Amino acid sequence: MIHLVLGGARSGKTGFATTAAKTYSEKGYQCVYIATAQALDDEMNDRISRHRSDREADSLDWITVETPLNLVETLREYAREDRLLLVDCLTLWLTNHLMLEDSPTVFTDCDCKWNDEKQALLSVLTELPGEIYLVSNEVGCGIVPLGEINRRFVDEAGWLHQDIAAIADTVTQVTAGLPMRLKG
């Protein structure tokens, strides 16, 4: 089953998905945490370290896979009937792809590559066995950001969420730690 978990920054979306993983773990599922973050600066390195510590303190025996770009291949490799895959998060994965080139024309240069990656993800999700939790930041509820790169990111994230929501079995919005089921 495909589960999409959306929420703003520090909304509790990862905690919600982790709680679901604990439930599946009790049923005998092996849990795989697929991290998409890249430590491009000290602040992000601290965030990644904090997430690692949180998982180590967790009662689950996580398999952790760090994959900033090759999400589709990682999902194919780790998906099994008796596994729960938790991807945290899609918006970081999107960012990694959109920023592959350091250029003012980054989007026109990588449009085809990003669209191919997105289509590959949508295709593979419907084929995978087991439980797949996809955590992502809902960024389209605020003001329209300044700058082409920022607006493009918000647009692409929104389109990605809509496409995944269309094929997902469940969609949950988490706000202030409170989950609200939108689908399923």
N, C-alpha and C positions, 0 to 999 in steps of 0.2 A: 504494500500500500504506500501511496505517496501522501505525505503530510507536509503542508506549507505552513510555516509559523512566521507571522509578520509582527513587527512592532517597532517603535522608535528606539532611539539610543537609551539604554538602561531601563527598558520597559519590562524586562523579565522574560523575554522570549527564549533565551538560551536556557534559563532555569526551567521554563515550562517543558522544553524538549528534553532536558536532562531528567526531569521527573518522569516523563514518559519512558525514557530509556531504562530507568530503574524498574518500572513496572514490567517491561519486556524482559529485563535481566532475570527477574524473579520467575519468569516463565521458561527460562533456559536459553534465552537469546544471548549471543555474544554482541557486545556493543562496540562500534567503531566510530571514533570521533574524527571527522575529516575537517581539518583546519585550512582555511584559505588565506589567512593573513600573511603578510610579508613584513619583516622588521626593517623598514626603510629609514627609521630614525629612532632615537632613544625612547621617546614616548611610546611608540608602537612596540618596541622591544619589551618595555615594562608591561604593556597590556597583554602581550603574548605570554610573558612569564607568569602573570597573575592568572590567566586562563589555565596554564599548565598546572599551577599550584592548586587551583580549584579542582581540577580533575583528579590530581593525586590525592587530595583530601576526601574526594568522593568515595562512596562505598562501592562503586563500580570498578571493575578491572578493565579499563578502557584500552583498546588498541587505538593509538593515535597516529594519524597519517597527515602530514603537512603537504598540501598540494595547492600552491597559489594559482596555477594555470591549468593543469591537466586533470580537471575534475571528472570529465567523462571517463577517461581511462581508469582513474582511481575507483570510481563507482563500479565499473565493470569488474575490476579486479577483486573488490572486497564484498560485493553483494552476494548473499547466500540466503536460503530460506530461513535459516536459524540465526540471522543477524539483523541488527538494527544499525543503520548508518545514519549518523547525525552530521549534516553539513553545516558548518558555521564559519562564514556566512556567504550567501550568494552575492550580496552587494560588494563585499571585498573581492570576490572572484571577478565580478564585473569590472570593478576598478582596475584590477591587475591587467585585464585584457585591454581596456580602453587606454591604459597608460603604457602600453608596450613601446610606443615610440614617443620620444621627447621632442615634440614638434607642435607648432601652432595649428598644423593641419592634421593632428593626430586622428581625428575622427574620419576624415575622408580617406586617409591612408589605411585605416584598419577596419572600415565598415564591413567589408566582405569577411574578414577573418572573424570578427565578433559575431556576425550573423551566422556564420558556419558553426562556431562554437555553441551558440545558443540553440540552433537547430539540432545539433548533435546531442546536447543535453536533453532537450525535449523528447527526442526519439528514444534515447537510452532509458529514460525514466520509466517509460511504459513497458519496457522489456525486463526490468530488473526484478529478481526475487527478493523477498524479505520486506522489511519496513524501512522506509526512507524518510527521514525528517530533514527538511530544508528550512533553515533559519535565515531570515533576511530582514534588512532594515526597510521599513516603510518610510520613504523620504518624500513622497508626493503630497503630503498634507500641509506643508508649510508654505512660506512665501516662495515665489519663483526666484531662484538664485541668480546672481549676477554672473556673467561670463558664459561663453559658449560651452566650455568643458563641463561646467556645473549643470547647466540646463540639459545638456546631452545625457549626463549621468542620470539625472532625475527621470528623463524620458525613457531611457533604456531600462532602468530599474522598474519603472511602472509597466512597461510592455512585457518585461520578463515575468513579473509577478502575475500579470493577467494570463499569460500563456501557461504558466505552471498551474495557476488556480483552475484553469479550464480542464486540466488533466488530473489534478490532485483529487484524492479521495476525501481528504479533510483540509480545511483552511481555517486557521485560528489566528485572531488578532489579539495581541497581548498589550495591555495598557496598564501601567502602574501595578504590574504583577498579576493582573486579573485577566484570565483568558476569556475571549468571547468567540464561540464557534460561529464561523461564517458559512461553512459548507461541511456537509457530512454528519 
